[in-house]
């Protein structure tokens, strides 16, 4: 089955076009790494899928349901979770307050879902240790874990992650990779926007590359890793 099906999606800001006819699909339980140079539209695609940017044309289907142009809260209730770039945690709230608010805000769906506050603490024991600490006082890695936990408590079938490795030490990135692999084992479908190739390769079964608002290349991860010439041409990396 197809969890995410993006068809000829166009979107942008004011009068500028950023997404120029994006076609993209992810199978249920799959993990796709979305790569590309800065400014090609990766974050805009994530925000458009989440309903934070209104598309001008095209369609977004989740498990066959058309959610094109829905408000972000309705997209979330349809089963999409977002881990935004920069984490965007609520600094004055404690870890416990953040998680309680996330779970309460999604009502019956969260209450009946796979992920509860207790199960999230099991996945991320560091958050249990920090449960009474204000989010703004956490380390960068702890804040990223909190952002992921907050998204999980909406009980997402699809999780969108926008550069979760940004600014983090390699050891913390390895922990995030392990967590995302665990979530895949739970059947969560992942769209991972990343600059860190090691994280994308560790988690994702397929790699797609964006250029100028379009998907210009897609292949299985082992094939992409072996094709150094294509990686260099599209990303400027060795």
MOGI-V563100 format. One record per run of one state. SS is the DSSP state (H for helix, E for strand, - for the rest). FROM is the first residue (numbers start at 1). LEN is the number of residues. Records with the same first field share a line. If there is no record, write none. Layout:
# MOGI-V563100
SS = FROM-LEN + FROM-LEN
This chain:
# MOGI-V563100
- = 1-1 + 14-2 + 28-3 + 36-6 + 50-5 + 63-2 + 67-5 + 78-2 + 84-10 + 106-1 + 112-5 + 124-1 + 130-4 + 138-2 + 153-5 + 163-7 + 186-3 + 194-3 + 204-2 + 212-2 + 227-1 + 236-3
E = 2-12 + 16-12 + 31-5 + 55-8 + 65-2 + 80-4 + 94-1 + 134-1 + 158-5 + 189-5 + 206-6 + 214-7
H = 42-8 + 72-6 + 95-11 + 107-5 + 117-7 + 125-5 + 135-3 + 140-13 + 170-16 + 197-7 + 221-6 + 228-8
